[in-house]
Amino acid sequence: MAGRGRGRGRRLMSFSVEAVGINKGDSLPPSIQQPTPLFPVMEQKPLPLASGEEAEYLLALKQEFRGAMKSLPFFIQPAAAHRDVERYSDKYHSSEQADSLMDWTADWKRLPKELRVHVRKTPKDGVVAAAAATQSSKRPSGQKKKKKVKEKEEVLLKLEVKQTVKLSTVTFIHR
């Protein structure tokens, strides 16, 4: 039943004071009565901004690029904060933004083949019909019939062989 109660017999500190560097009998360091400085003293001063015609040109180019990127349909604007009261004109403003996104059409020639939209026709009788349609367009009509007959004969021969094998095993077991 030991270890119950309100912590009698424990030390006053939850950590070892000696590990911090204070021995028994030493006085604690004085407390600081003023706030810490807002900004620490800088050891190294920053370099001055580059000025000149080239720097101004690069800045103008950067700003123009940012403006062009914001005008693209890919630029996602943050959602406007909702007001407490819904205004009558709010529904018209939101539809204008949606309309501007719908005007954009993709130039599929610029995108890789993996990202292009593929419109596939659904096969009528499944995959077999689609495969037969592609093969039939390559062969003349006379060869189609011969090929179908040959395929049917091959299937029948396979079935006959399987059946004879089964019958021979059955008769072998009964003997």
C-alpha positions as CSV (number, residue, x, y, z in Angstrom):
1,M,0.0,0.0,0.0
2,A,3.0,2.3,-0.2
3,G,3.0,5.2,-2.6
4,R,-0.4,6.5,-1.8
5,G,-1.4,9.8,-0.4
6,R,-0.5,13.4,-1.2
7,G,3.2,13.1,-2.0
8,R,4.6,13.0,1.5
9,G,8.3,12.4,1.7
10,R,9.0,13.7,-1.8
11,R,11.6,16.3,-2.6
12,L,10.5,19.9,-3.1
13,M,12.0,20.2,-6.6
14,S,11.1,17.9,-9.4
15,F,14.6,18.1,-10.8
16,S,18.1,17.9,-9.4
17,V,19.4,21.3,-8.4
18,E,22.9,20.1,-8.5
19,A,22.6,19.2,-12.2
20,V,21.7,22.9,-13.0
21,G,24.9,24.0,-11.3
22,I,23.6,25.3,-7.9
23,N,24.9,23.7,-4.8
24,K,23.3,23.7,-1.4
25,G,23.9,26.9,0.4
26,D,24.6,29.0,-2.7
27,S,22.4,32.0,-3.4
28,L,20.2,32.1,-6.5
29,P,21.0,34.6,-9.2
30,P,19.2,37.9,-9.0
31,S,15.9,38.2,-10.9
32,I,15.7,40.6,-13.8
33,Q,13.4,43.6,-13.1
34,Q,13.2,45.0,-16.7
35,P,11.8,43.6,-19.9
36,T,14.1,42.0,-22.5
37,P,15.0,44.1,-25.5
38,L,12.5,43.9,-28.4
39,F,15.2,43.3,-31.0
40,P,18.5,41.8,-30.2
41,V,21.7,43.6,-31.2
42,M,22.7,42.6,-34.8
43,E,26.2,41.3,-35.0
44,Q,26.4,41.7,-38.8
45,K,24.6,44.5,-40.7
46,P,22.6,43.5,-43.8
47,L,23.9,44.5,-47.2
48,P,22.3,47.6,-48.7
49,L,19.6,47.0,-51.5
50,A,21.0,46.9,-55.0
51,S,20.1,50.0,-56.8
52,G,20.5,50.9,-60.4
53,E,19.0,50.5,-63.8
54,E,19.4,46.7,-63.9
55,A,17.8,46.2,-60.5
56,E,14.9,48.4,-61.4
57,Y,14.4,46.5,-64.7
58,L,14.4,43.1,-62.8
59,L,12.0,44.4,-60.2
60,A,9.6,45.7,-63.0
61,L,9.9,42.4,-64.8
62,K,9.1,40.4,-61.6
63,Q,6.1,42.6,-60.9
64,E,4.8,42.2,-64.5
65,F,5.3,38.4,-64.3
66,R,3.3,38.3,-61.0
67,G,0.5,40.3,-62.6
68,A,0.5,37.9,-65.6
69,M,0.3,34.9,-63.4
70,K,-2.6,36.3,-61.4
71,S,-4.6,36.9,-64.7
72,L,-4.3,33.2,-65.7
73,P,-7.2,30.9,-65.0
74,F,-5.0,28.7,-62.9
75,F,-4.6,31.4,-60.2
76,I,-6.8,30.4,-57.3
77,Q,-8.0,33.4,-55.3
78,P,-8.7,33.0,-51.6
79,A,-12.3,32.8,-50.6
80,A,-13.7,36.2,-49.5
81,A,-14.6,36.5,-45.9
82,H,-18.4,36.1,-45.3
83,R,-20.1,39.0,-43.8
84,D,-22.6,38.7,-41.0
85,V,-25.4,40.0,-43.3
86,E,-25.9,38.5,-46.7
87,R,-26.3,41.2,-49.3
88,Y,-28.5,41.0,-52.4
89,S,-25.6,41.8,-54.7
90,D,-23.4,39.1,-53.3
91,K,-24.9,36.4,-55.4
92,Y,-24.2,38.3,-58.6
93,H,-20.5,38.9,-57.6
94,S,-19.9,35.2,-57.0
95,S,-21.5,34.3,-60.4
96,E,-19.2,36.7,-62.2
97,Q,-16.1,34.9,-60.7
98,A,-17.5,31.5,-61.7
99,D,-18.2,32.7,-65.2
100,S,-14.6,33.9,-65.7
101,L,-13.4,30.4,-64.8
102,M,-15.7,28.7,-67.2
103,D,-14.6,30.8,-70.2
104,W,-11.2,29.0,-70.2
105,T,-10.7,26.1,-72.7
106,A,-7.7,23.9,-72.6
107,D,-5.3,23.7,-75.5
108,W,-4.9,19.9,-75.6
109,K,-2.0,20.1,-78.0
110,R,0.3,21.6,-75.3
111,L,-0.5,18.9,-72.7
112,P,1.1,15.5,-72.7
113,K,-0.9,12.5,-73.9
114,E,-1.3,11.2,-70.4
115,L,-3.3,14.3,-69.4
116,R,-5.5,14.6,-72.5
117,V,-9.1,13.8,-72.3
118,H,-9.9,10.5,-74.0
119,V,-13.4,9.9,-75.3
120,R,-13.9,6.2,-75.7
121,K,-16.9,4.5,-77.3
122,T,-18.4,1.8,-75.1
123,P,-18.3,-1.6,-76.8
124,K,-21.7,-3.1,-77.5
125,D,-20.9,-6.7,-76.7
126,G,-17.9,-6.1,-74.4
127,V,-14.2,-6.3,-75.1
128,V,-14.6,-9.3,-77.5
129,A,-16.7,-7.2,-79.9
130,A,-14.2,-4.4,-79.9
131,A,-11.3,-6.8,-80.6
132,A,-13.2,-8.5,-83.3
133,A,-14.1,-5.2,-84.9
134,T,-10.5,-4.2,-85.1
135,Q,-9.4,-7.5,-86.6
136,S,-12.3,-7.6,-89.0
137,S,-11.4,-4.3,-90.5
138,K,-8.0,-5.6,-91.5
139,R,-9.1,-8.8,-93.3
140,P,-11.3,-9.2,-96.4
141,S,-14.8,-10.7,-95.9
142,G,-13.9,-14.1,-97.4
143,Q,-11.1,-14.7,-94.9
144,K,-13.4,-13.7,-92.0
145,K,-15.6,-16.7,-92.6
146,K,-12.7,-19.1,-93.0
147,K,-11.1,-17.8,-89.8
148,K,-14.4,-18.2,-87.8
149,V,-14.8,-21.8,-89.1
150,K,-11.2,-22.6,-88.2
151,E,-11.7,-21.2,-84.7
152,K,-14.8,-23.2,-84.2
153,E,-13.1,-26.4,-85.3
154,E,-10.2,-25.8,-83.0
155,V,-12.6,-25.3,-80.0
156,L,-14.5,-28.5,-80.9
157,L,-11.3,-30.5,-81.2
158,K,-10.1,-29.3,-77.8
159,L,-13.4,-30.2,-76.2
160,E,-13.3,-33.6,-77.8
161,V,-9.8,-34.3,-76.5
162,K,-10.8,-33.2,-73.0
163,Q,-13.9,-35.4,-73.1
164,T,-11.9,-38.5,-74.3
165,V,-9.3,-37.9,-71.6
166,K,-12.0,-37.8,-69.0
167,L,-13.7,-41.0,-70.3
168,S,-10.4,-42.9,-70.4
169,T,-9.6,-41.9,-66.8
170,V,-13.1,-42.9,-65.7
171,T,-12.9,-46.3,-67.4
172,F,-9.4,-46.9,-66.0
173,I,-10.7,-46.2,-62.5
174,H,-13.6,-48.6,-62.8
175,R,-11.5,-51.6,-64.0
